[in-house]
Amino acid sequence: MNLELLESFGQNYPEEFDGSLDCISLAVTCAFNKYGTLLAVGCNDGRVVIWDFLTRGIAKIISAHVHPVCSLCWSRNGHKLLSASTDNNVCIWDVLSGDCEQKYRFPSPILKVQFHPRNDDKFLVCPMRYAAIMVDVGGKHECLPLDNDGDLNIVAAFDRRGEHIYTGNAKGKILVLNANTLEIVASFKIVLGSSSVTAVKSIEFARRGEAFLVNTSDRVIRVYDSKEVVTCGKDGEPEPIQKLQDLVNKTTWKKCCFSGDGEYICAGSARQHALYIWEKSIGNLVKILHGTKGELLLDVVWHPVRPIIASISSGLVSIWAQNQVENWSAFAPDFKELDENVEYEERESEFDITDEDKSVDLAAESKQDEEVEVDVVSAEPIAAFCSSDEEYEDETALQFLPMAPEVEDPEDGWGSQDNADTLGGGFGSSGPGVSALATGLSSVASLGSQESMKENEPLMKKRKTSQFEIALDNAPIDDVHPLLQNKTNKDKQSTSNKKAAGRPRK
């Protein structure tokens, strides 16, 4: 598909509901790959369902964890998937084979995991009430430095190219660390008034440009320029580019994200299934998308290339897209759409060999006569898939998954590879000599297939998972993951309601 034809003529955000994806089990979190062709959905039964987003069909199901999947992240080339579960496990999966390559066990609940944007051998882990951790594939890990106030409610994220790591705490302090040396490069504090501070809930970066947003507990989304933050240095005072909030309802935000081109910001309400979309450059609210009443939002992601948003509530993935209306005049300016037949009156000389009424434009005719060579061989890289420091696309990237066809009523013996029958049936009608040759060939084929099976046996075996225990000093062990806390609160409420509905006390 030519991405240039997807240009929506100025309006680049979704407008309406465009169906839902049902993973059978309840969806909790989701993530697009770099190209937006695959959508990974983490479920509450521990499964990861990978959807082919072009056909809207399930391409693969990985039985990843036993407990709910709380965070997902794709590697840059799409071959690996990083997942975290509420049972404190972090795993790296081979997407094609579905095998677990590495498994990391942490003592504390994990809130977020993120691959390094340019290096698949490093990833960031944000444990609950503990410093963020940089983990090298192979088991080595290093805790990110904390601020002097010692606050342990840390959120962290890589910047767009993985050069810096931004961390924020519950006292509104944001640190910028060098991703290689983990030294503090810059820092600033978000202060509301003279004394009050606001907690940082999440930090998100745009896929294009230098902007990043900070979602804070004062219900305001602040957008900053990362270059300005770094140039301000330690204890700087960078001014936000935009401050976005819902002035009417004073909505608290569950999850925020940028559009693929970085021009729009989407925030999901923590109270209801409602998505607010702002234009980053002006800061005006352009659209509010309302889901079903009474639903609570869990996750929101924006498609990397197209104006499509995926949101999760009530265990379903809702898709929001533009209303596509065919408009042929957009491609041919002189094209007119007619509601009914119109009688056409032709000019006197319209179909003559030489049109006498036509105005003579020699310059235009000479331009038409020029032969223009059209290059149909070289493939130009698609700008949407290349970063500003890259000239070419990644040829090894995984964009689609092979899918086996589903046969509803298979015939007897469908799919069986019986070489002897095939060869015997093929040669049997030509006489006894050929049938003898066929038997010989079939025996050779069966011997060859047995030998090849023996050779391929070690390759067909599942790769052994490397397991690592990550030890953290003074880590909170008894904490319950926020996803599980909500469940326990609901259970308590249901039991209290049951008690109230029972026989009254004497």
Secondary structure, DSSP 8 states (H G I E B T S, - for coil): --GGGG--TT--S--EEEEEE--SS-EEEEEE-TTSSEEEEEETTSEEEEEETTTTEEEEEEE--SS-EEEEEE-TTSSEEEEEETTSEEEEEETTT--EEEEEE-SS-EEEEEE-SS-TTEEEEEETTB--EEEETTS-EEE----TT---B-EEEE-TTSSEEEEE-TTSEEEEEETTT--EEEEEE-B-SSS-B--EEEEEE-SSSSEEEEEETTS-EEEEEHHHHHHH-TTB----SEEE--TTT---EEEEEE-TTSSEEEEEESSSSEEEEEETTT--EEEEEE--TT--EEEEEE-SSSS-EEEEETTEEEEEE------GGGT-TT----SS-------TTTTSSS-SSS---HHHHHHHHS------SS----GGGS-TT-SS--TT-----------SS--TTTT---HHHHHHHHHGGG-HHHHHHHHHHHHHHHHHHHHHHHHHHHHHS----EEEE---TT---S---HHHHHHHHHHHHHHHHHHHHS----
